[in-house]
Amino acid sequence: MSVHSPLSSPALPPNVPAPPAVAATPEVLPAPAAPGVPPLAWGLLGVLSLIWGTSFILMKKGLVVFSALELGAVRVSVAALLLLPFAVREVGRVERSRLKWLALSGTVGTLIPAFLFAYAETRLASGLAGVLNALTAVFVLLMGALLFGQRLTGLRVLGITLGLLGTVVLMLLGGSGGDAATPASSAGNAWYGLYIVAATVGYGLSVNVIKHCLHGMTPLAVTSLLLLLIGGPALAFLFLGTGFVHKLATVPGAWAAFGYIVLLATLSTAVATFLFNMLIQRSTALFASSSTYLIPIVALGWGALDGEAFNLWHALGMVIILAGVFVIHRAK
């Protein structure tokens, strides 16, 4: 999933824009205060939440110079190159029958969301993008029920309903959440949040594919191999189908913007993948998923520091969405 993105992110938002495909998303999420969790695990949880929550402001900075198509292509290409050594090591070990599932997961959970998040943030505040990313948990459950026979209980339906209701509140009443200095910015920009909704649908499908079709593979193998499959097309499109090279050579500030995108790809894939695996080893996947609640707060904090507006409707929408996520994770 995308590095929002975070890349191939399992019911966590990456970033990302998309978070990385590191593990199948658990169906049950307890309150963060898990007994017996070592202090290092709490520290890792905080660092991961900061990394994934920062993804949205990094996208915003990259879009100062580059188009959404260029940003998405750079993000996927850099991430694929970073994990190429691991992919080369794993490619001879993977069953050929699993390649189609890796390609599907990479396409809907990393490649497409990288472009959708970037395009959404051309008009939508980065903080609101971070809030909407929490819908990943909603669509993991919904896609699991529709395509993989996962059971829907009354509480789970309530959680899905709350998540979608919060999204409507944000987009209909919250406006775009643009710069605080220009509160009259068109509320119509809020509809760009639909691109993020579409991206989280892709995340939901990707996580279920990983859970049901790629079980037994290590998180690093899944992430590196799906990036190997989509990285080539992304790199070819970047150099043959965009003006990336020309902008990098001629546009003032292009190298700084490129640096933000490289930082986005690096943090949301290589570093976050390693830290997430370490966190699971030192606690549980359930505890690690607590970052779902922290990422929107980090994203909104960065947005506020960058002058983005935040009003009561934004707060209400965020609370409703996170309440839905909480209900989903607690439901039996």
N, C-alpha and C positions, 0 to 999 in steps of 0.2 A: 504494500500500500504506500501511498505517497508519503512523502516526507513531510505535510502540511504538513503537509501534508504533512506528516509522518508518513513513511513508506510501508505498505501492506500492513497497516496497523490493525491489531486485533481488538476491536471494540474499544480502542483507546484513541484517541485521536492523535498523529502524527504529526501531522501535518500536514498537518500538515500539512495544513496541509498535511499530509499524510504521514502515521506512525508506522514502523517497520513490521513485516510479517514475522513476528518472533515466536508467537505461540497462539494456539487456538484460544479464543476468548471464553472464559468461564461463564456459566450461566448464573452463578450465584455470587453476589458481592457483599461481604459482610461490612459492618462498620469498620473504618480504618484501625480502630484501637484493638488490634489483634494481640491476644496475650502471648507473651514469650517471644515477640519479635525483637531481634537484637537492634541496638542503636544504629549500626551501620546500615541496616535495611531501611530505617527511617530516613537516613541521609541520602541513600540512593533514590528513594521515592521522591524526595524533594528535588534532587538534581534532574531526574527524568521529567518531572512535571515542569520544571523551569525550561528544559530543552524543548519539549513539545509545545509548551505554551508560548515560547519565543518564536516558533516557526512562522507565525502569522505576521509578526512585525518584520521579520526578515524578508518575507515575500513582498510586503509593501515597499520596502526599501529597494528591492531588486526591480520592481515595476516602475521605478522612477525613470529608468533608461530603457529597459527591455520590455517587449510586448509579452502578453500572457503566453503566447505560443513559444516564444524564445525562452521565457523563464521555465516553463514546464519541461522543455526539451533539455535545457542545461541541467536542471535538477535531476532528471532521470539519468542523463548521460554521466554526470559526475558520480552519482551514487553507484551506477553500474561499474564504472572504472575503479572506484574505491574497493569494491568487493570482488573484483575480477579474480584476484589470486585465490580466494576461497571457492569461487565458482569453478575455476579450472581444476581444483582439487576434488570437488564433489561431482563434477559432471560425469565422470566414469563410473560412479557408484550408484547413480539414480536409475531406477527402472524406467525404461522408455515409455511404458504405459502411463507414467505420471507426468510426462512432459506437457501433455495437453492441459492438465490441471494446473501445472505451474504457469503455463502461458495464459490461461484464463484468469488465474488469481493475479498475475502481474498486470494484465491489461485492465481489469476492472478495479483492482485495488491499489494500483500504483500509477500506471501510465495515464489513464484517463483522469483520475482525480488530480494529478499534478497540474493538468491544464485547466480543469474546472475550478480549482481553488484559486489559481492565478487569475483567471478571467473574472471570478466573483470579486476579487479584491481590487480590481480596477475601479469599482464603484462602491464597494462595501467596506466598512471600517474593519480593520484587522481584529479588533476586540470582539466584534459581533461574529466574525468568521470563527473565532475560537470557541464561542458559545455554541454556535450551530454545529460545530464538529462533534459535540457531545451526543448528537443524534445517532452516531455510529452504533451505540448500544441498542437503540430502538430498532435499527434495521438489521443488526445481527440477529436479533430475536425474530423479527418479522420474516426475513429471508429464510431463516431456519425452519420456521413453521410452514411457509409456502412451498419450499423446494426440498426440504430434507426431513419432513415429518416430525419436527419438534413440536411438543405439546404446548398449546396456549391455554393457560389458566385464566381465571377471572382477574387476578392481580396483574398478570402480564399484559392482558388487554388494557387494563387501566393504565399501566405504565406507558404503553405505546400511545394511548390516547393523550395522556398528559404531555408526552414529548412532542407530539404533533400540534397540540394546542399551544404550547409554548412557542413553537415555531411561527404559528399564525400570529400570535401576539407581537412577536418581534418584527415580522415583515409588514403587518397591516398597521400597527400602531407605533412601532418604535422608529420608523424611518431608517435612513441609511447609516446613521451614526457617524456622520462625516466629521470634519474638523469642527471643534468647538467655536472657532472664530466665524464659521459660516453656518449657523443653525438653520438657515433657510434652504439648505441643500435638499434636493428633490427626494421626497419620501419614496418615489418610484424606484430609486436605486436599491431600496431594500429588497426588491424582487430578485436582485442578483443573488440573494441568499438561496434561491432555488438551485443554483449551480452547486452550492455546497450540499444541499439536500441530496441532489443526484450523486455527488461524490460519496456521501455516506451510505447511500444505497449500494454503491459499488464496494465500499469497505465491508458492508454487511454480507454481501455475496462472497467476497474474497475470504473472509474469516471462516465462513461455513465450508468453503471448498477446502481450505487448509485443514479444518477440523475433521471433515468427513472423508476427504479424498487423498490427503497428504500426511495422514497420521503415521507416526514412526520416524519421520524425517526430523532432523534437528532444526531448530529455528534458523540458525545461520545458513544451513544448506538450502532451506526454502527461500530465504531472502536473497541469497547470492545467486541462486539458479534462476529465479524468476526475473531478477534484474539482468542476468545474462541474456535471457530471451527477449526482453523488451528494450534493453540498452542499445543494441545495434540499430534498430529502426529509429530510436530517438536521436541517436548521434548522427545518423544519415540525414534525418529531417533537419536537424540543427544547422548543419553545414550546407545542405543543398536546397533547403526550402525556406530559410529565414535570412534576415540581414544581420545575424549575430556578429559575424566576423567584421563586417563593415562598421557596425556601431562600436565594437570593441576598439577599433583602430582610430575612429574619427570623433566619436561623441564624448564631450567632456563628462567626467564622472562615470564613464562606462566601466572602468576597472573596479571602482568602488562598489558599484551595483553588482558586478560579477562576483566580487568577493562575498557579498551578502548571500548570493545564491549558492556559492560553493560552501559557505558556512552552514547554510540550511541543509544541503545534501549531506554534508559530513556529520553534523550533529544528529540529524533525524534518522540516519541510517547506521553508519559504522559505530559511532560512539553510543548512541541510544540502544542499538542492538546488543552490544557488549554489556552495557550497564543493566539492561532489562534481564538478560540471562543471569547476570550476577545476582540481581535482586531476587529472582525466582529461586536460585540456589540457596539463598540465605533466609528466605521466608517462604511464601507460597504465591502461586499465580493469582489467587484471590486477593491477597494483600497488595500485590503489584498493581492490580486493576483499580485500586483506590485513586490513582492519578486521574481517572475520569472526572473526579470532582475538582481537582486542583488546576487542571489545564485552562479552563475558561477564566479562572481568577487571574492567572498569570497573563493570559492573552489580553484581558481587559486592562490590567495594570500597565502593560507596555503601551496599549492604545491610549490610555489616559496621559501617560508621560509624553506621548507624541501629539497631544492636542486633540484627540478624538472625543466627540461628545458622548455622554452616557446619561440617559434619563431614566425616569421611573418605569417607563414601559420596557426599556431594556432590562432593568433589574427584575421586573415581574416575569418577563419571558424567560430569562435565565433561570429563575427560581423554579418555574413550572417545568422547564425541560429537565433540570437536574433532579427535581422531585420524581419525574417519570423514570429517569435512569435509575434512581434509588429503588423505586418500586420494582422495576424489572429485575434488578440484581438481587433483591431480597425475596422475590416471589419463588415459591416452590413449584 
